[in-house]
Amino acid sequence: MKLTFRPLLFHLLLCCATLTLGVHIHSDPEVSSDGVIQTELKKTVSLLCLPDSGSDTQADEELVWLRNGAVVSLKEENRKGRSSVCVTPIIHDDNGATFTCHLGGNATVSASVTLNVTYQPQLCGSEDIIVEEEAVLVLRCDIWANPAVSSVLWSLNGSEVDLIAGGFTLANDGFTSQLSANGAKKSLHAGTYQCTANSPVYGEHSKYYQVTVTEKVIKFPLMPMIAGLVVVFLTALLAVFSRWSRITKCCK
């Protein structure tokens, strides 16, 4: 009797599990086995939430969508039985966003997908830079990309930048590559610079910088000069007033 009862109990539990599977999400593009949807900037992602086949979810039961934990506003006709969400156009902020669909009456019955938005570094065109001799030269290169760029190369007039010979400092925070030099010199720092970022998905992208080093302009201290002129003017005015007082007394 015990041997017969245990299989029946097992099948009963399995049946109950099947009836309470919950919801799942269909997507275009398709979602991977680990719940990630691969997409790109300016593309469209369509999500459809449906009850699992054989579940006890009623066709008129409300479905709720969340984006990163915040409720997504839906029209009344897009809440019952099946519910869809369209993300278009895809932007940078959509990268890493998690969309969750759950039953309105039971938030534990849910399904989630996460967007992985790939994009290339925004490098193109050229920029003119004018800097005085002995001033600080700073060049910034936007290398923000997903996946992250694998390498960044700076060149000057077609040759790789010599950091030591040129007195350069190179900094990289994953978003911007910055090349700088204290005390710009025409013989060392003037010319055409090129920043090249290599993306494992989108290949090489470059931006050019035309750097012109001008002679140092001697700048006069404007405020002290104005203060000096005011003092001279007031002194002269006081002298004239004093002289005028003496002339007036003599004429009486």
C-alpha positions as CSV (number, residue, x, y, z in Angstrom):
1,M,0.0,0.0,0.0
2,K,2.8,2.4,0.8
3,L,4.6,1.6,-2.4
4,T,1.5,2.5,-4.4
5,F,0.7,5.7,-2.4
6,R,4.1,7.4,-2.8
7,P,4.0,7.5,-6.6
8,L,0.4,8.8,-6.5
9,L,1.5,11.5,-4.1
10,F,4.5,12.4,-6.3
11,H,2.2,12.7,-9.4
12,L,-0.2,14.8,-7.4
13,L,2.6,17.2,-6.4
14,L,3.9,17.4,-9.9
15,C,0.4,18.2,-11.2
16,C,0.0,21.0,-8.7
17,A,3.4,22.4,-9.7
18,T,2.4,22.4,-13.3
19,L,-0.8,24.3,-12.5
20,T,1.0,27.1,-10.8
21,L,3.9,27.7,-13.2
22,G,2.9,31.3,-13.6
23,V,4.0,33.6,-16.4
24,H,6.7,33.9,-19.1
25,I,8.0,36.5,-21.5
26,H,8.3,36.3,-25.2
27,S,10.6,38.9,-26.8
28,D,11.8,40.2,-30.1
29,P,14.8,39.9,-30.3
30,E,14.8,36.6,-28.6
31,V,15.9,36.3,-25.0
32,S,18.9,34.1,-24.2
33,S,18.8,31.2,-21.8
34,D,20.2,33.4,-19.0
35,G,17.4,36.0,-19.4
36,V,19.3,38.6,-21.4
37,I,18.2,40.4,-24.6
38,Q,20.9,41.6,-26.9
39,T,20.1,44.9,-28.8
40,E,21.6,48.1,-30.1
41,L,21.0,51.8,-29.9
42,K,18.0,53.1,-31.9
43,K,16.6,49.6,-32.3
44,T,13.2,48.3,-30.9
45,V,12.6,45.6,-28.3
46,S,9.1,44.1,-28.0
47,L,8.1,42.2,-24.9
48,L,5.0,40.0,-24.4
49,C,3.9,38.5,-21.1
50,L,1.7,35.4,-21.1
51,P,0.5,32.8,-18.6
52,D,2.4,29.6,-18.8
53,S,0.7,26.8,-20.7
54,G,-1.5,24.8,-18.3
55,S,-1.3,27.2,-15.4
56,D,-4.3,28.2,-13.4
57,T,-3.9,31.9,-14.3
58,Q,-7.2,33.2,-15.4
59,A,-7.5,35.0,-18.8
60,D,-8.9,38.0,-17.1
61,E,-6.3,38.2,-14.4
62,E,-4.3,41.4,-14.4
63,L,-0.6,41.5,-15.3
64,V,1.8,44.1,-14.0
65,W,5.1,45.3,-15.7
66,L,8.0,46.8,-13.8
67,R,11.1,48.5,-15.2
68,N,14.0,48.4,-12.6
69,G,11.4,48.0,-9.9
70,A,9.2,50.9,-11.0
71,V,5.6,50.2,-12.3
72,V,5.2,50.7,-16.1
73,S,2.0,52.6,-17.0
74,L,-0.3,50.4,-19.2
75,K,-3.6,50.9,-20.9
76,E,-6.6,49.1,-19.4
77,E,-6.9,46.7,-22.4
78,N,-3.2,45.8,-22.1
79,R,-3.4,44.4,-18.6
80,K,-5.6,41.3,-18.7
81,G,-4.5,37.8,-19.8
82,R,-1.6,39.0,-21.9
83,S,0.3,42.2,-21.8
84,S,3.0,43.8,-24.1
85,V,5.6,46.5,-23.7
86,C,7.6,48.1,-26.5
87,V,10.9,49.8,-25.9
88,T,11.7,52.2,-28.8
89,P,14.1,53.6,-29.6
90,I,16.7,52.0,-27.5
91,I,18.9,54.5,-25.8
92,H,22.0,54.3,-23.5
93,D,19.9,54.4,-20.3
94,D,18.2,51.1,-21.4
95,N,21.5,49.2,-21.0
96,G,21.1,46.9,-18.0
97,A,17.4,47.7,-17.5
98,T,15.4,44.8,-16.1
99,F,11.8,44.3,-17.1
100,T,9.6,42.1,-14.9
101,C,6.1,40.9,-15.5
102,H,4.1,39.5,-12.5
103,L,0.5,38.6,-11.6
104,G,-1.4,41.5,-10.2
105,G,-2.6,39.3,-7.3
106,N,0.7,37.6,-6.6
107,A,4.0,39.4,-7.2
108,T,6.0,36.2,-6.5
109,V,4.7,34.7,-9.8
110,S,6.9,36.6,-12.2
111,A,9.4,36.5,-15.0
112,S,12.2,38.9,-15.9
113,V,14.5,39.9,-18.8
114,T,17.4,42.3,-18.9
115,L,18.6,44.4,-21.8
116,N,22.2,44.4,-22.9
117,V,22.6,47.4,-25.2
118,T,25.8,47.4,-27.2
119,Y,27.2,50.6,-28.8
120,Q,30.4,51.9,-30.3
121,P,32.6,54.7,-29.0
122,Q,31.4,58.0,-30.3
123,L,34.6,59.0,-32.1
124,C,34.6,60.8,-35.5
125,G,35.6,64.0,-37.2
126,S,38.2,66.5,-36.0
127,E,38.7,69.3,-33.5
128,D,40.9,72.4,-33.7
129,I,42.9,73.2,-30.5
130,I,44.8,76.4,-29.9
131,V,47.0,76.7,-26.9
132,E,49.6,79.3,-25.9
133,E,53.2,78.3,-25.2
134,E,53.8,77.2,-21.6
135,A,50.1,76.7,-21.1
136,V,48.5,73.3,-20.3
137,L,47.5,71.2,-23.3
138,V,44.6,68.8,-22.7
139,L,43.0,66.5,-25.3
140,R,40.0,64.4,-24.3
141,C,38.8,61.3,-26.2
142,D,35.3,59.8,-25.6
143,I,35.8,56.0,-25.4
144,W,32.6,55.1,-23.7
145,A,31.3,51.9,-25.3
146,N,29.6,48.6,-24.6
147,P,31.4,46.3,-24.6
148,A,34.3,48.4,-23.3
149,V,37.1,49.2,-25.8
150,S,40.0,46.8,-25.7
151,S,42.7,49.4,-26.4
152,V,43.3,53.2,-26.9
153,L,46.2,54.5,-29.0
154,W,47.3,58.2,-29.2
155,S,49.5,59.3,-32.1
156,L,51.1,62.6,-33.2
157,N,51.8,63.3,-36.8
158,G,51.3,59.6,-37.6
159,S,53.6,58.2,-34.9
160,E,52.7,56.8,-31.5
161,V,52.9,59.5,-28.8
162,D,56.1,59.3,-26.8
163,L,54.9,60.1,-23.3
164,I,58.3,60.7,-21.8
165,A,59.9,62.7,-24.6
166,G,56.8,64.9,-24.9
167,G,56.2,65.3,-21.2
168,F,52.7,63.8,-21.6
169,T,50.4,62.4,-19.0
170,L,47.8,59.8,-20.0
171,A,44.7,59.1,-17.9
172,N,41.8,56.7,-18.6
173,D,38.7,56.2,-16.5
174,G,36.8,53.9,-18.9
175,F,34.7,56.8,-20.2
176,T,37.4,59.3,-21.4
177,S,41.0,58.9,-22.4
178,Q,42.9,62.2,-21.6
179,L,46.3,63.2,-22.9
180,S,47.8,66.3,-21.3
181,A,51.1,68.1,-21.2
182,N,52.2,70.9,-18.8
183,G,54.0,73.8,-20.5
184,A,53.1,73.4,-24.2
185,K,56.0,73.9,-26.7
186,K,55.6,74.5,-30.4
187,S,58.5,72.2,-31.2
188,L,57.1,69.3,-29.2
189,H,53.3,69.6,-29.1
190,A,52.1,71.2,-32.3
191,G,50.7,68.9,-35.0
192,T,47.9,66.5,-35.7
193,Y,46.9,64.1,-33.0
194,Q,44.8,61.0,-33.4
195,C,42.9,59.0,-30.8
196,T,42.0,55.5,-31.9
197,A,39.8,53.2,-29.8
198,N,39.5,49.5,-30.7
199,S,36.1,47.9,-29.9
200,P,35.9,44.1,-29.9
201,V,32.5,44.3,-31.6
202,Y,32.7,47.5,-33.8
203,G,36.4,47.7,-34.7
204,E,38.5,50.8,-34.7
205,H,37.1,54.4,-34.4
206,S,39.2,57.5,-34.4
207,K,39.1,61.2,-33.8
208,Y,41.6,63.9,-34.9
209,Y,42.9,67.0,-33.1
210,Q,44.7,69.8,-34.9
211,V,46.8,71.4,-32.3
212,T,48.3,74.9,-32.8
213,V,50.8,76.3,-30.3
214,T,50.9,80.1,-30.4
215,E,53.4,82.5,-28.8
216,K,52.8,83.5,-25.2
217,V,51.0,86.8,-24.9
218,I,52.1,89.0,-22.1
219,K,49.0,89.9,-20.2
220,F,48.8,93.1,-18.2
221,P,47.1,92.9,-14.8
222,L,43.9,94.8,-15.6
223,M,42.6,95.3,-12.0
224,P,45.8,96.7,-10.5
225,M,46.2,99.0,-13.6
226,I,42.6,100.4,-13.1
227,A,43.3,100.9,-9.4
228,G,46.5,102.8,-10.2
229,L,44.7,105.0,-12.7
230,V,42.0,105.8,-10.1
231,V,44.6,106.8,-7.5
232,V,46.4,109.0,-10.1
233,F,43.2,110.7,-11.1
234,L,42.1,111.3,-7.5
235,T,45.5,112.7,-6.6
236,A,45.5,115.0,-9.6
237,L,41.9,116.1,-8.8
238,L,42.9,116.8,-5.2
239,A,46.0,118.8,-6.3
240,V,43.9,120.9,-8.7
241,F,41.3,121.5,-6.0
242,S,44.0,122.6,-3.5
243,R,45.6,124.9,-6.1
244,W,42.2,126.4,-7.0
245,S,41.6,127.2,-3.3
246,R,44.9,129.1,-3.1
247,I,44.1,131.1,-6.2
248,T,40.7,132.0,-4.9
249,K,42.2,133.3,-1.6
250,C,44.7,135.5,-3.4
251,C,42.1,137.1,-5.5
252,K,40.0,138.2,-2.5
